[in-house]
Amino acid sequence: MDDRQRIRLLIGDVNYPLYIPRSDEQLYRDAARMINDMLNRYRETFPGLSKEQYLAMVALHNAYMNLEKKHLNDTAPFAERLEQSISLLTDYLAKEEE
């Protein structure tokens, strides 16, 4: 059984036909809704710009949010700090045993 389906998403004023996994349909529809909501907000806030400018603003906003989340999920600094703490505790406990 094919688990992919064709859907159409209206983003801005353009219809986009997509062929996607069935399990992802709601995510695609929610993403399109978010894009349209942002487009409308930018149109209200900055009237008179071109369609391309509005789409660029939405793309920039989404790229920024993705990078911000990636940065927030970066656990390397915490892992390094944890390693330092473990090392300090190990050294301290070793001195206490002597």
C-alpha positions as CSV (number, residue, x, y, z in Angstrom):
1,M,0.0,0.0,0.0
2,D,1.3,3.4,-0.9
3,D,1.6,5.6,2.2
4,R,2.0,8.8,0.1
5,Q,-0.7,11.1,-1.1
6,R,-1.2,14.2,-3.1
7,I,-2.3,17.4,-1.3
8,R,-2.7,21.0,-2.3
9,L,-1.5,23.8,-0.1
10,L,-2.4,27.4,-0.6
11,I,0.5,29.6,0.6
12,G,0.1,33.3,-0.1
13,D,-1.8,33.4,-3.3
14,V,-0.2,30.3,-4.9
15,N,-1.5,26.7,-4.8
16,Y,1.3,24.1,-4.3
17,P,0.6,20.5,-5.2
18,L,2.6,18.2,-3.0
19,Y,3.2,14.4,-2.9
20,I,3.8,13.6,0.8
21,P,3.6,10.7,3.3
22,R,0.1,10.4,4.7
23,S,1.4,10.5,8.2
24,D,2.9,14.0,7.6
25,E,-0.3,15.6,6.1
26,Q,-1.3,17.5,9.3
27,L,2.3,18.8,9.8
28,Y,2.3,20.2,6.2
29,R,-1.1,21.8,6.7
30,D,-0.1,23.3,10.0
31,A,3.1,24.6,8.4
32,A,1.2,26.2,5.6
33,R,-1.2,27.8,8.1
34,M,1.7,29.2,10.1
35,I,3.3,30.7,6.9
36,N,0.0,32.3,5.9
37,D,-0.5,33.7,9.4
38,M,3.0,35.2,9.3
39,L,2.4,36.6,5.8
40,N,-0.8,38.3,6.9
41,R,0.9,39.8,10.0
42,Y,3.8,41.1,7.9
43,R,1.3,42.5,5.3
44,E,-0.6,44.3,8.1
45,T,2.6,45.6,9.8
46,F,4.5,46.6,6.6
47,P,2.0,47.5,3.9
48,G,3.1,48.1,0.4
49,L,5.9,45.6,0.0
50,S,6.2,43.1,-2.7
51,K,5.1,39.5,-2.4
52,E,8.8,38.4,-2.6
53,Q,9.7,40.8,0.3
54,Y,7.0,39.3,2.5
55,L,8.0,35.8,1.6
56,A,11.7,36.7,2.4
57,M,10.6,38.1,5.8
58,V,8.8,34.9,6.6
59,A,11.7,32.8,5.4
60,L,14.1,34.8,7.6
61,H,11.8,34.5,10.6
62,N,11.6,30.7,10.2
63,A,15.3,30.3,9.6
64,Y,16.0,32.4,12.8
65,M,13.6,30.3,14.8
66,N,15.2,27.1,13.6
67,L,18.7,28.3,14.5
68,E,17.5,29.6,17.9
69,K,16.0,26.2,18.7
70,K,19.1,24.5,17.5
71,H,21.2,26.7,19.8
72,L,18.9,26.0,22.7
73,N,19.2,22.3,22.1
74,D,23.0,22.3,22.0
75,T,24.0,20.3,25.1
76,A,27.7,20.5,24.5
77,P,28.4,23.3,27.0
78,F,26.4,21.4,29.6
79,A,28.3,18.2,28.9
80,E,31.6,20.0,29.2
81,R,30.6,21.6,32.5
82,L,29.4,18.2,33.8
83,E,32.7,16.6,32.9
84,Q,34.6,19.4,34.7
85,S,32.4,18.9,37.8
86,I,32.8,15.1,37.8
87,S,36.6,15.6,37.5
88,L,36.6,18.0,40.4
89,L,34.5,15.7,42.5
90,T,36.7,12.7,41.6
91,D,39.8,14.6,42.6
92,Y,38.3,15.8,45.8
93,L,37.1,12.3,46.8
94,A,40.5,10.9,46.0
95,K,42.2,13.4,48.4
96,E,39.6,12.7,51.1
97,E,40.5,8.9,50.9
98,E,44.2,9.6,51.4
